[in-house]
Amino acid sequence: MIEIFGRLGIALGLGLLIGLQRERTNARLAGFRTFPLVTLFGALSGLLAESYGGWVVAGGLLAVALVIVGGNLPLMRGGGEPPGVTTEVTMLVMYLVGVYLMTGELGVAIAICGAVAVLLHLKPQLHSLAARIGDRDFTAVMQFALISLVVLPVLPDRYYGPYEVLNPFRIWLMVVLIVGISLSGYVAYKLLGVRAGSWAAGILGGLISSTATTVSVSRRSAEMPGTAQLSAFVILVASAIVFLRVGILIGATAPSFLRTALLPLLAMFVVLIAMGGINLRGPAGGAGPLPEQGNPTELRSALLFGLLYALVLLAVAAANTAFGDRGLYVAAVLSGLTDMDAITLSIAQLVSTEEVAPATGWRLILVAAMSNLAFKAGVVAMVGDRRLLGRVGFGFGLAGALGAGLLIAG
């Protein structure tokens, strides 16, 4: 009995929350009193359904729909401009939230109500975001939907090929994970516009592609020598974010492995961030142009990463079988030159299947990361300003020394 009254009280509170939001927007159909009543009606329908069957819930939903139609009849007869249907849909959702409060998980119902409240409150911001999305950005969203919702479900979840490491579903799942992370950075980049703070430039560059960021910023420093200090900051921060990205990938694919790999990753991250900070004078949010970033959801890029990941899986498995740990270190150096994602996911898979010990796994990833830093230093040397090379080289050199120390001490 106490639990029932408690859930009814929560239904009342959730309805009041949504009703208050609608009242503040001068919603014509329902407001501060109507929404609590609708949510309580749903809760009572859910309670009665336990004794009289699901038809009670269906009948209640039909009743709410009829109330909505009746409330809109005067406007429809008057021939006025058709209103939006946000309030009407919200009433239906809150009725079902009330039902679920009595029949399902309490936390789920509260979370749904919270999401509804946020969506209603952020109307201006969401409309502004929609207006700022161009055709290219909309295409990026649709391509991600294709990659994740169309291609992924139809792939077979079986292992094929030599060494039994090629699973189409799991390989493409990693593609979706990588593209999703990169798309998040790309969306943030588009929201911030062409110019953003130097911190944002480094962070977003690391999320999207630290290598592409290094190339772009190095070229800019060669054209504008006075930007060497700020360019070094962006490159070092982007390279530091790579270690956070690696941690996210490990946590998503092999959570138990993250406990072993976390400290070395954090140590490298801290050193690179600190070296970046040395290159930043004045306020930490000083403005700096974001390097131009490409669409991370293009199908060709996704296919290329899937192919690269599959090749790295085969190379790592072959090296492990033929040469043991020594072969894995060679594969890590080669794979890490231009991309950290594929080797990270490959090592995480080997650790999760207990083919490689966690202590060896983090060393392999660290070796790949040091190889990646060396490659980016070479990029700076080839296309960047000489002063930029000195600043970036010093930061990368210190990080490399720390990595070597961790490998020896560990």
C-alpha positions in Angstrom: 0.0 0.0 0.0 2.8 2.4 0.9 4.6 1.7 -2.4 1.4 2.3 -4.4 0.9 5.7 -2.7 4.6 6.5 -3.2 4.3 5.8 -7.0 1.1 7.8 -7.2 3.0 10.7 -5.5 5.8 10.4 -8.0 3.3 10.4 -10.9 1.8 13.6 -9.5 5.2 15.2 -9.1 6.3 14.3 -12.7 3.0 15.6 -14.1 3.5 18.9 -12.2 7.0 19.2 -13.6 5.8 18.9 -17.2 2.7 21.0 -16.5 4.8 23.8 -15.1 6.9 23.8 -18.3 3.9 23.9 -20.5 2.3 26.6 -18.4 5.3 28.8 -18.9 4.9 28.5 -22.6 1.2 29.4 -22.5 0.2 26.1 -24.0 -3.4 26.4 -25.0 -4.6 22.8 -24.5 -3.0 21.7 -21.2 -0.9 23.2 -18.4 0.0 23.1 -14.7 -3.2 21.3 -13.6 -4.0 19.1 -16.7 -0.6 17.3 -16.9 -0.6 16.0 -13.3 -4.2 14.7 -13.9 -3.2 13.0 -17.1 -0.2 11.3 -15.4 -2.3 10.2 -12.5 -4.9 8.9 -14.9 -2.2 6.8 -16.5 -1.0 5.6 -13.1 -4.5 4.5 -12.1 -5.0 2.8 -15.5 -1.8 0.9 -14.9 -2.9 -0.1 -11.4 -6.3 -1.2 -12.6 -4.8 -3.2 -15.5 -3.1 -5.5 -13.0 -6.6 -6.7 -12.0 -8.7 -6.2 -15.1 -6.3 -6.6 -18.0 -4.5 -4.5 -20.5 -7.7 -3.2 -22.2 -7.9 -0.7 -19.3 -4.7 0.9 -20.5 -5.8 0.9 -24.1 -9.1 2.4 -23.2 -7.4 5.1 -21.1 -5.1 6.0 -24.0 -8.1 6.3 -26.3 -9.9 8.5 -23.8 -6.9 10.9 -23.6 -6.8 11.0 -27.4 -10.5 11.9 -27.5 -9.9 14.6 -25.0 -7.1 16.0 -27.2 -9.4 16.0 -30.2 -12.2 17.6 -28.2 -9.9 20.3 -27.0 -8.9 21.2 -30.5 -12.4 21.2 -32.1 -13.1 24.9 -31.5 -9.9 25.9 -33.2 -10.5 23.4 -36.1 -14.1 24.8 -36.6 -12.8 28.4 -36.5 -10.5 27.7 -39.4 -7.5 29.2 -37.5 -3.9 28.4 -38.2 -3.2 24.8 -37.2 -1.2 24.7 -33.9 1.8 22.5 -33.2 1.1 19.1 -31.7 3.9 19.1 -29.1 1.5 19.5 -26.1 -0.8 16.8 -27.5 2.0 14.3 -28.0 3.4 15.2 -24.5 0.0 14.4 -23.0 0.0 10.9 -24.6 3.6 10.3 -23.4 2.8 11.4 -19.9 -0.2 9.1 -19.8 2.0 6.2 -20.7 4.7 7.3 -18.2 2.0 7.2 -15.5 1.1 3.6 -16.6 4.7 2.5 -16.6 5.2 4.0 -13.1 2.8 1.4 -11.8 3.9 -1.6 -13.9 7.6 -1.1 -14.7 10.9 0.2 -13.4 10.6 3.4 -11.4 13.9 4.8 -12.7 13.0 4.3 -16.3 9.8 6.2 -16.0 11.5 9.1 -14.2 14.3 9.2 -16.8 11.7 9.3 -19.6 10.0 12.2 -17.9 13.3 14.0 -17.4 14.1 13.6 -21.1 10.7 15.0 -22.0 11.2 18.0 -19.8 14.6 18.7 -21.3 13.3 18.4 -24.9 10.4 20.8 -24.1 12.6 23.3 -22.4 15.3 23.3 -25.1 12.9 24.2 -27.9 14.8 27.4 -29.0 18.2 25.7 -28.9 17.0 22.7 -30.8 15.3 24.8 -33.5 18.5 26.9 -33.7 20.6 23.7 -34.1 18.3 22.4 -36.9 18.6 25.7 -38.7 22.4 25.5 -38.5 22.6 22.0 -39.9 23.5 22.2 -43.6 23.0 19.5 -46.3 26.5 18.1 -45.7 25.9 17.8 -41.9 22.5 16.2 -42.4 24.1 13.8 -44.8 26.6 12.9 -42.1 23.8 12.1 -39.7 22.0 9.9 -42.3 25.3 8.1 -43.2 25.8 7.3 -39.5 22.2 5.9 -39.4 23.1 3.8 -42.5 26.3 2.5 -40.9 24.8 1.7 -37.5 21.1 0.9 -38.1 21.1 -0.6 -41.6 24.4 -2.3 -42.2 25.3 -3.5 -38.7 22.2 -5.6 -38.0 22.4 -7.7 -41.2 26.1 -8.8 -40.8 26.7 -12.3 -39.5 28.0 -12.7 -36.0 30.4 -15.5 -36.8 34.2 -15.9 -37.0 35.8 -16.5 -40.4 39.2 -16.8 -42.1 42.6 -17.7 -40.8 43.2 -17.6 -37.0 39.4 -17.3 -36.5 39.5 -13.5 -35.8 37.4 -12.0 -38.5 33.9 -11.5 -37.3 31.9 -9.2 -39.7 29.5 -8.0 -37.1 32.1 -7.3 -34.5 34.4 -5.6 -37.0 31.6 -3.3 -38.1 30.5 -2.7 -34.5 34.0 -1.2 -33.9 33.5 0.9 -37.1 30.2 2.2 -35.6 32.0 3.0 -32.3 34.9 4.9 -34.0 32.6 6.8 -36.3 30.3 7.6 -33.4 33.1 9.1 -31.3 34.4 11.1 -34.3 30.9 12.2 -35.2 30.5 13.6 -31.7 33.6 15.7 -32.1 32.5 16.8 -35.6 29.1 17.9 -34.4 30.8 19.9 -31.6 33.2 21.4 -34.2 30.2 22.5 -36.3 28.4 24.0 -33.4 31.5 26.0 -32.4 31.9 27.4 -35.9 35.0 28.2 -37.8 36.7 29.9 -34.9 36.8 28.6 -31.3 39.0 28.6 -28.3 42.4 27.0 -28.5 41.4 24.4 -25.9 38.4 23.4 -28.1 40.7 23.2 -31.2 42.9 20.7 -29.5 40.2 18.7 -27.8 38.0 18.4 -30.9 41.1 17.7 -33.0 42.0 14.8 -30.8 38.4 13.5 -30.9 38.1 13.7 -34.7 41.7 12.9 -35.8 44.9 14.0 -34.1 46.9 13.1 -37.2 44.8 15.3 -39.5 44.9 18.1 -37.0 48.7 17.9 -36.8 48.9 18.1 -40.6 46.5 21.0 -40.8 48.0 23.0 -38.0 51.5 22.4 -39.2 50.7 23.7 -42.6 49.1 26.8 -41.1 52.2 27.4 -39.0 54.4 27.3 -42.1 52.1 30.0 -43.7 51.9 32.0 -40.5 55.1 31.7 -38.5 53.8 33.8 -35.7 51.3 31.0 -34.8 54.0 28.5 -33.8 53.3 28.7 -30.1 49.5 28.4 -30.4 49.9 25.7 -33.0 52.1 23.6 -30.7 49.5 23.9 -28.0 46.8 22.6 -30.3 48.9 19.7 -31.5 50.0 18.7 -28.0 46.5 18.8 -26.6 45.1 16.9 -29.6 47.8 14.2 -29.0 46.9 14.1 -25.3 43.2 13.6 -26.1 44.2 10.5 -28.1 45.0 8.8 -24.8 41.6 9.6 -23.4 40.1 8.3 -26.7 42.1 5.1 -26.3 40.8 4.7 -22.8 37.2 5.1 -24.0 37.7 2.4 -26.6 39.2 0.0 -24.1 36.5 0.7 -21.6 33.8 0.1 -24.2 35.3 -3.2 -25.5 37.3 -4.7 -22.6 36.3 -3.0 -19.3 38.4 -5.2 -17.1 41.5 -4.4 -19.2 41.0 -0.7 -18.5 41.9 -1.1 -14.9 45.4 -2.2 -15.9 45.9 0.3 -18.7 44.4 3.4 -17.1 47.4 4.6 -15.1 49.9 4.5 -18.1 47.3 6.2 -20.3 46.7 8.9 -17.7 50.4 9.5 -17.2 50.9 10.1 -20.9 47.8 12.3 -21.0 49.0 14.5 -18.1 52.5 15.0 -19.5 51.2 16.1 -23.0 48.6 18.4 -21.5 51.2 20.0 -19.3 53.6 20.5 -22.2 50.7 22.0 -24.1 50.0 24.4 -21.3 53.6 25.6 -21.3 53.0 26.8 -24.9 49.8 28.7 -24.0 50.3 32.3 -22.8 47.5 34.5 -21.5 44.0 33.2 -20.8 43.4 29.5 -21.3 40.5 30.0 -23.7 42.4 32.3 -26.1 40.8 32.3 -29.5 42.3 30.2 -32.3 41.0 28.9 -35.6 39.9 25.3 -35.7 41.6 23.3 -38.5 39.1 22.3 -41.2 37.7 18.9 -40.4 36.2 16.3 -42.8 33.0 14.4 -42.5 33.8 11.3 -40.3 30.8 9.3 -41.4 31.5 9.0 -45.1 30.9 5.4 -46.2 34.3 5.2 -47.9 36.1 6.2 -44.7 34.1 3.7 -42.7 34.9 0.9 -45.2 38.6 1.8 -45.1 38.7 1.7 -41.3 36.8 -1.6 -41.3 39.4 -3.0 -43.8 42.3 -1.6 -41.8 40.9 -3.0 -38.6 40.5 -6.4 -40.2 44.1 -6.3 -41.5 45.4 -5.3 -38.1 43.5 -8.2 -36.5 45.0 -10.6 -39.0 48.5 -9.1 -38.6 48.4 -9.2 -34.8 47.0 -12.7 -34.7 49.7 -13.9 -37.2 52.5 -12.1 -35.3 51.3 -13.5 -32.0 51.2 -17.1 -33.4 54.5 -16.9 -35.3 56.7 -14.8 -33.0 54.8 -14.4 -29.7 55.1 -11.1 -27.9 58.0 -9.9 -30.0 55.9 -10.1 -33.1 53.1 -8.1 -31.4 55.4 -5.3 -30.6 56.5 -5.0 -34.3 52.8 -5.0 -35.3 52.0 -2.3 -32.7 54.8 -0.1 -34.0 53.6 -0.4 -37.6 49.9 -0.1 -36.9 50.3 2.8 -34.6 52.2 5.0 -37.1 49.1 6.6 -38.5 46.1 5.3 -36.5 45.7 4.3 -32.9 42.1 3.0 -33.1 42.6 -0.3 -35.0 45.6 -1.5 -32.9 43.8 -0.5 -29.6 40.7 -2.5 -30.5 42.8 -5.4 -31.7 44.8 -5.6 -28.5 41.7 -5.1 -26.4 40.1 -8.1 -28.2 43.2 -10.3 -27.5 43.2 -9.3 -23.9 39.5 -9.9 -23.5 39.9 -13.4 -25.0 42.9 -14.0 -22.7 45.3 -14.5 -25.6 47.4 -11.6 -24.4 48.0 -10.7 -20.7 46.7 -7.3 -19.6 50.3 -6.3 -18.6 51.5 -7.0 -22.1 48.4 -5.4 -23.6 49.0 -1.9 -22.2 52.7 -2.1 -23.2 51.7 -2.8 -26.8 49.2 0.1 -26.8 51.9 2.4 -25.3 54.4 1.3 -27.9 51.8 2.0 -30.7 51.2 5.4 -29.1 54.9 6.3 -29.0 55.1 5.2 -32.7 52.2 7.6 -33.4 53.9 10.5 -31.7 57.0 9.8 -33.7 55.0 9.9 -36.9 53.3 13.2 -36.0 56.7 14.7 -35.2 57.9 13.7 -38.6 54.8 15.4 -40.1 55.6 18.6 -38.2 59.2 18.4 -39.5 58.1 18.0 -43.1 55.3 20.6 -43.4 55.5 22.8 -40.3 57.5 25.8 -39.2 60.9 25.2 -37.6 59.9 26.9 -34.3 56.9 24.6 -34.2 59.1 21.6 -34.6 61.2 22.7 -31.6 58.1 23.1 -29.3 56.3 20.0 -30.4 59.5 17.9 -30.5 60.3 18.8 -27.0 56.8 17.9 -25.8 56.7 14.6 -27.7 60.3 13.8 -26.6 59.4 14.2 -23.0 56.3 12.0 -23.5 58.4 9.5 -25.3 60.9 9.4 -22.4 58.0 8.9 -20.0 56.7 6.1 -22.1 60.0 4.4 -22.3 60.3 4.7 -18.5 56.9 3.1 -18.0 57.8 0.3 -20.3 61.1 -0.4 -18.4 59.7 0.1 -14.9 56.5 -1.9 -15.6 
